[in-house]
Amino acid sequence: METIVKRITEFDKDLVAQLFQRLGEKDINPNPSFFRDIDTILLVSYTDGVPSGFLYAYALPGLETPYPKMFLYSIDVFDGFCRKGIGSKLIGDLRNLANSTGCSELFVLTNRSNEAAMDFYGKTGGKIENGDDVLFVYGREALKA
């Protein structure tokens, strides 16, 4: 079983829809503008030619430093491909990309209660920087207020 990772740089509506449908998403309306920005990253793993997982991330420009920071927004490995090193391969390729583009760090948010994610990020080299971080989200309704 061979797994390769490709960075997708051109809009492919069918591929993006297929990736999210594999996660059980419905009503997918892929955004072509995602691919117009060099700082938006979509990496797709293919195992024996079949999509087996993907991640997307954003290189964020620094304000206090000239170095960008890589924000891993989401990573998923599809059923039937879990525990085969695919997630680690995706993270490894993102780490290499972050390094080659001069990023000062790569970061990801998760929940402490998500034990699988906590274990995975730790095993792939991530460190908990502040044990008391809290994430606040302002949803669509709050944005309208």
N, C-alpha and C positions, 0 to 999 in steps of 0.2 A: 504494500500500500504506500503510494508516493503522495506526499502533500507538498504543494507549492503555494506561495502567497503572492498575489498580484495587487499592485496599487491600481485602482480604477480611476482614471483621470478624465474620462469622457462620459457624458450622460448616456446611460443605457436604461431606459425606463423599465424594460422587461426584467433586467437583472435586479434592479433595486426592488421592484415589486416582488419578484421571486424570493429575495432574501427575507423581506418582512413577512411575506405570506408563510414562509417556513416557520416563522415564530408565532404564527396564529393571528397575525394582524389582518384586519379587514379594512376596506375603504382606503387603500393606499393611493396617495397622489404624489409620486416622487417629484422632488424639487430639482429642476435642471440647474438652477443657479449655484447649488452646492459645488458643482464641478468647475465653475468659473474662477474659483479662488484657489490659489496654490497652497493656502494655509488650511484648507479643509482636506481631510484624508479619509479615504475609504480603502481599506485593505480587505480582500476576499481570499479565503483559503479554498483551494481546490484539492480534493483527494481523489486520485484516479480520475481526474477530469470533471468531477462533480463538486459544486459548491458545498463546503462542509462547515463554514463559519465565516464571520466577518467582524470587523470593528470599524468604528468611525471616531475621528478625533479632530482636534483643532489646534493649530499652532497659534498661540496668543502672543501678540507683541508685548514686550516688557515696557513698563513706564519708568521704573527705578533702575533698570539695567538695559543694556542694548541687546540682551539675549532673550529670545522668545521662550515660552513655556509650552509644553505639549499637554493638552487636556484630553485624556481618553474619556470620551463621552459614553461609549457603549461597546461591549464585546459579547458576542454570542457564538456558541458552537452548537450545531444542530444535533438533534437526537440521532443516535447511531454512530456519532463521531466523537462523543465525549470520552474523556480519559485516554486519549490517544496522542496527546502532546500538541494538538492543533491550537488550542488557546495559548499555550506557551510559545508556539511558533509565531502566532500573530503578535503577541506582546514583544517577542524578540525582534521581529521586523519593525515594529513601531519604535522600539528603543533605538535600533540602528538608524532609522530615519530621523528621530529626534536628535541623535548625536551628530549625524552628518549635516543637519541644518543648523547646528549651533545652539540647540535648546539647552537651557540651564537645568531643566528638570522635566520629568513627565509625571503627571498626577492624575488620580482617578478618585471619584467619590463612591462609597458604598455604605451599606448599613452594617453595623457591628453584628446584628442578628443574622446577616447573610454569611453563615459560616463557610460555605463553599467559596464565596468570593474572597473572604478574609484569608483563607488558607491559600487560595490561588495567587493572590497578589503578593502575599508574603513569600511564597515559593519562587515567584518570578522576579524577586529582588526589591519589591516595594517595601517601604518602611512607614510606619505610622508616625507622622510628624508631631501631631498634637492630639492627645487622647480625648480632649474635650471639644473637638470641632462639632459644630452644629450647622446644618444646611437649612436655610430659609428659602422658600420658593414663593414668588409672586405670580400666581396664575393669571389667566386672561381676565377674570373678573376684577382682580385686584389692580390690574394694569389700567382698567377703565375708570377706576375710582378717582 
